[in-house]
Amino acid sequence: MEDSKTLCKMVIAALEDKKAEDISIIDISEVSVIADYFIIASGSNRSQIQALCDHVEETLGRAGVLVKQIEGYDNANWVLMDFRDIIVHIFDKENRLFYDLERIWSDGKKIEKTAVL
């Protein structure tokens, strides 16, 4: 099983492969027991958001990491993918602004993408 930081790298690479926008990483390991990291990204439309989800799931699946749960895939305005230590949120722009997870989870540590890669 890969460690959380390695999984983050894999998720970010998969998101970038499919042109995700505004990728954000929050280390929540010290403020919550639900996961180590939140990875938040945006897609421009339903098709792209679903393609991002599919690619993340396929990429981690090839590494032997199965998704525990996916919520919101059909509507694709906010998709949550639970990989246990990593939770991936993929939003459309409107819902990302509305839910503002970066503000809600501001107690966590925002991590620069370059620090993970």
N, C-alpha and C positions, 0 to 999 in steps of 0.2 A: 504494500500500500504506500502510495506517495505521501509525502508530508504536505502540509497546507500551503507552504510557500511555493513548492513545485506545482501543486494544483493551480494556484493563482496564475503562475506563468503560463500554464497550458490553457487556462480559460481566456486570459488576455490575448494570447496568440490566436486562439480560435475566433474571438470577437474581432480582432483586427483583420483576420483573413477575410471576413465578410463585411468589412467596412463599418463596424459599430462606431458610434459617435460618443464623444464625451465620457470615456471610460474612467470610472472612479473606483478606488479601492479604500475600504475602511477596515482597519484592524479593530474588531470588537471583542477580542479574546479577554480583555481585562474588564469589560463592562457587561458581558453577557455569557451565559453558558450555551446558548443555542448554536454558536458557530465561532470560528476564528476570524473569518473575513466575510465581508459583504463586497461583492463586485457589482457595480451599477453601470449600466450602459444604456444608450438610446439607439433606436432604429427609426428610420424615416417613414416606414409604413408597415402594414400588417405582414406582408410577404417577407420583407427584410427581417422583421422581428422573429418570425417563425424560422427563417433560414439561420439566423444567429443562434437560436435555441437548438435547432437540429445539429448545427456544426459543433456547438459546445458539448452536447450530449454524445455525439459520435466521437469527438476527440478524446474526451475523458473515458468513454467506454472502451476505446482501443487500449487505454492504459489500465484497464481493469477497474475503473471507478464508475459505479452505476449510480444513476440519479435516484435518490430516495423518493422524491415527489416533484411533480411539475404542476403548477397552478396557473390558470389564465392563458394557456396556449391558444385555445380556440378564438378568443376575442383579440388576443395579442396587443392589448394596450398596456398591460403590465403582466409580464410573465415572471414567476418566481420558480427558480430551479434549486432544489435542495440537494446538495452533495455532502451533507453532514457537516464537515468542517468549513465548507465554502457554500455561501448562498449567493446565487447569481440573480440579479434583478435586471430585466430588460424591459424598458419603457418606450412608449411613444413620447414625443416631446411634451405634449399637453399634460399627460398623467405624471410624468417625471417632475414637472414644475409643481403640480398640484400636491403630490404626496411628499416631495422634498425630503427623501430619506437621509440625504447628507446633513440636513439640519436636525432631524429627529435623532439621528445617531451621532451627533456632534461630540458626545462623550468619548467615542471611539477615536482612534488615531488615523487621520487621513494619510495614506501612503502614496507617495509618488510612483507612477508606473515604472520609472527608471530604477527605483530601489528594488523592485520585484524582479525585473527582467535583468 
